[in-house]
Amino acid sequence: MKYNLNRLELFHTDRGSEFKKQLIDQALKTFDIERSLSAKGTPYDNAVAEATFKIIKTEFVSGRVFNSQQELDLELFDYVNWFNNIRIHGSLNYLTPNEYKHKH
């Protein structure tokens, strides 16, 4: 499967040494992709990103094969809709994220 890197606008990483590689910097510059970093000493936004990607990997992607980018895009859209509007979350008093957002 080919993916056009010119469509990407943002690449989020933490400040780990594996992301300080010159090759990554060159690729981002070549494709005009902006790097998103946590503020030094403030990793909270990175923790949210990592938790989100872990949930997507374990609940949505694990063991699945997508036959096309379009299939992945459509199924991911459905999953995110389910996650935000149907799935209840114990940490949100058993509300969906959208219900919680509208109540608070």
C-alpha positions in Angstrom: 0.0 0.0 0.0 1.3 3.4 -0.9 0.5 6.5 1.2 1.2 10.0 -0.1 3.2 11.8 2.5 2.4 15.1 0.9 -1.1 14.8 2.5 0.4 14.8 6.0 0.5 18.1 7.8 1.6 17.2 11.4 3.8 14.6 13.0 3.5 14.2 16.8 6.4 12.9 18.8 7.7 13.1 22.3 11.2 14.4 23.0 12.7 10.9 23.1 16.1 10.4 21.5 14.7 8.1 18.9 12.9 11.1 17.4 16.1 13.3 17.3 17.4 11.4 14.3 18.5 13.5 11.3 16.7 11.2 8.9 13.3 12.0 10.5 14.1 15.8 10.3 15.0 15.5 6.7 11.8 13.5 5.8 9.6 16.1 7.6 11.4 19.0 5.9 11.2 17.2 2.4 7.4 16.7 2.7 6.8 20.0 4.5 5.3 18.3 7.6 5.2 20.2 10.8 6.5 18.5 14.0 4.4 18.6 17.1 6.2 18.3 20.4 5.3 18.5 24.0 6.7 21.5 25.8 9.9 20.6 27.6 9.1 19.2 31.0 5.4 19.1 30.2 4.5 15.7 28.8 0.8 15.8 29.4 -0.3 16.3 25.8 2.0 13.4 24.8 0.4 11.2 27.4 -3.0 11.8 25.9 -1.7 11.1 22.4 0.0 7.8 23.6 -3.1 6.7 25.4 -5.3 7.4 22.4 -3.0 5.5 20.1 -2.8 2.5 22.5 -6.6 2.3 22.6 -6.8 2.4 18.8 -4.1 -0.2 18.4 -5.6 -2.6 21.0 -9.3 -2.1 20.3 -9.4 -1.3 16.6 -6.3 -2.4 14.7 -5.2 -5.5 16.6 -5.2 -8.5 14.3 -6.9 -6.8 11.4 -5.9 -6.3 7.8 -7.3 -3.5 5.7 -7.4 -4.0 2.0 -7.1 -0.4 1.1 -6.6 3.1 2.6 -10.3 3.8 1.9 -11.4 0.8 3.9 -9.2 1.8 6.8 -10.4 5.4 6.6 -14.1 4.4 6.6 -13.7 1.9 9.4 -11.7 4.3 11.5 -14.3 7.0 11.1 -17.0 4.5 12.3 -14.8 3.5 15.3 -14.1 7.1 16.3 -17.9 7.8 16.1 -18.7 4.8 18.2 -15.9 5.7 20.7 -17.1 9.3 21.1 -20.9 8.8 20.9 -21.9 5.3 21.9 -19.2 3.7 24.1 -19.5 4.6 27.8 -16.4 5.3 29.8 -16.1 4.4 33.5 -13.7 7.3 34.0 -16.5 9.7 32.7 -19.2 8.4 35.2 -20.3 6.0 32.5 -21.1 8.6 30.0 -19.8 8.8 26.4 -17.2 11.5 25.8 -19.7 13.7 24.0 -22.2 13.4 26.8 -19.6 14.2 29.3 -18.4 17.2 27.3 -21.9 18.6 27.0 -22.6 18.2 30.7 -19.4 19.9 31.8 
